[in-house]
Amino acid sequence: MRPYVCAAAVLAALAAGVGPAAAAAEAAARLPDVAQCRTSVQGSEGVAVCFNPDPDLDRVQLHIECLQWWDPDVDGAPVPVGPAQTVTLSDRCWEEIQEVWVTGTLD
């Protein structure tokens, strides 16, 4: 009878140690995703191609930081991306681009 008690205690300890990690992983898996985007720079133009794999509507916004101090940075308008849709966002600087990124929100 004693081996069963020992095995039960070991299993309980393992379950307690794994429980919070498993719960956190499960919670992260349930979080909705925002559209997936890829960015590129082509000369003085920044381009982002975004795809929404989820059944919910997302909104994506293109941001461009221009290299020259006198060249204004760009924050595009939020664009809706429906389920299973792809959108292309683009904007430009007068000269070189320092950085391009996309932010997204769920509706």
SEVO-103823 format. One record per residue (C-alpha): x, y, z; residue in one letter. Coordinates in nm, 2 decimals, always signed. Example, Ala and Ser with C-alpha at 12.3 -4.5 7.8 and 13.67 -1.06 7.14 Angstrom:
! residues 2
REC       c1       c2       c3   code
REC    +1.23    -0.45    +0.78      A
REC    +1.37    -0.11    +0.71      S
! end
This chain:
! residues 107
REC       c1       c2       c3   code
REC    +0.00    +0.00    +0.00      M
REC    +0.29    +0.23    +0.07      R
REC    +0.42    +0.25    -0.29      P
REC    +0.08    +0.38    -0.41      Y
REC    +0.08    +0.66    -0.15      V
REC    +0.43    +0.76    -0.26      C
REC    +0.33    +0.75    -0.63      A
REC    +0.02    +0.96    -0.55      A
REC    +0.23    +1.21    -0.37      A
REC    +0.48    +1.23    -0.66      V
REC    +0.20    +1.27    -0.91      L
REC    +0.04    +1.54    -0.70      A
REC    +0.37    +1.73    -0.68      A
REC    +0.42    +1.71    -1.05      L
REC    +0.06    +1.82    -1.12      A
REC    +0.11    +2.12    -0.89      A
REC    +0.44    +2.22    -1.06      G
REC    +0.30    +2.17    -1.41      V
REC    -0.04    +2.31    -1.35      G
REC    +0.03    +2.68    -1.35      P
REC    +0.26    +2.66    -1.66      A
REC    +0.00    +2.45    -1.84      A
REC    -0.27    +2.70    -1.74      A
REC    -0.07    +2.99    -1.87      A
REC    +0.00    +2.82    -2.20      A
REC    -0.36    +2.74    -2.24      E
REC    -0.46    +3.10    -2.16      A
REC    -0.21    +3.23    -2.42      A
REC    -0.34    +2.99    -2.68      A
REC    -0.69    +3.13    -2.63      R
REC    -0.58    +3.49    -2.68      L
REC    -0.70    +3.63    -3.02      P
REC    -0.43    +3.71    -3.27      D
REC    -0.41    +4.03    -3.47      V
REC    -0.35    +4.02    -3.84      A
REC    +0.00    +3.90    -3.94      Q
REC    +0.20    +4.16    -4.14      C
REC    +0.53    +4.16    -4.33      R
REC    +0.70    +4.49    -4.40      T
REC    +0.95    +4.60    -4.66      S
REC    +1.12    +4.91    -4.78      V
REC    +1.15    +4.98    -5.15      Q
REC    +1.34    +5.30    -5.20      G
REC    +1.16    +5.58    -5.02      S
REC    +0.84    +5.37    -4.99      E
REC    +0.74    +5.15    -4.70      G
REC    +0.50    +4.86    -4.77      V
REC    +0.32    +4.62    -4.54      A
REC    +0.12    +4.32    -4.65      V
REC    -0.12    +4.20    -4.38      C
REC    -0.33    +3.88    -4.36      F
REC    -0.60    +3.81    -4.10      N
REC    -0.63    +3.44    -4.04      P
REC    -0.90    +3.48    -3.76      D
REC    -1.28    +3.50    -3.80      P
REC    -1.28    +3.85    -3.63      D
REC    -1.23    +4.19    -3.79      L
REC    -0.89    +4.35    -3.72      D
REC    -0.75    +4.70    -3.79      R
REC    -0.39    +4.76    -3.89      V
REC    -0.20    +5.08    -3.92      Q
REC    +0.12    +5.15    -4.10      L
REC    +0.39    +5.37    -3.93      H
REC    +0.70    +5.50    -4.10      I
REC    +0.99    +5.68    -3.94      E
REC    +1.19    +5.89    -4.19      C
REC    +1.56    +5.92    -4.16      L
REC    +1.59    +6.30    -4.22      Q
REC    +1.49    +6.53    -3.93      W
REC    +1.30    +6.75    -4.17      W
REC    +1.11    +6.47    -4.33      D
REC    +0.78    +6.42    -4.14      P
REC    +0.71    +6.07    -4.00      D
REC    +0.40    +5.89    -4.13      V
REC    +0.12    +5.74    -3.93      D
REC    -0.14    +5.60    -4.18      G
REC    -0.51    +5.56    -4.10      A
REC    -0.62    +5.23    -3.95      P
REC    -0.74    +4.99    -4.22      V
REC    -0.99    +4.71    -4.15      P
REC    -0.88    +4.36    -4.24      V
REC    -1.17    +4.11    -4.25      G
REC    -1.15    +3.74    -4.19      P
REC    -0.93    +3.56    -4.44      A
REC    -0.85    +3.89    -4.62      Q
REC    -0.51    +4.04    -4.72      T
REC    -0.45    +4.41    -4.74      V
REC    -0.15    +4.61    -4.87      T
REC    -0.05    +4.93    -4.70      L
REC    +0.20    +5.17    -4.83      S
REC    +0.33    +5.53    -4.77      D
REC    +0.65    +5.71    -4.83      R
REC    +0.91    +5.96    -4.70      C
REC    +1.07    +6.22    -4.92      W
REC    +1.40    +6.05    -4.89      E
REC    +1.53    +5.75    -4.69      E
REC    +1.33    +5.55    -4.45      I
REC    +1.47    +5.46    -4.11      Q
REC    +1.20    +5.22    -3.99      E
REC    +0.87    +5.07    -4.09      V
REC    +0.62    +4.89    -3.85      W
REC    +0.26    +4.80    -3.82      V
REC    +0.03    +4.82    -3.52      T
REC    -0.30    +4.63    -3.50      G
REC    -0.61    +4.62    -3.29      T
REC    -0.91    +4.39    -3.26      L
REC    -1.26    +4.51    -3.33      D
! end
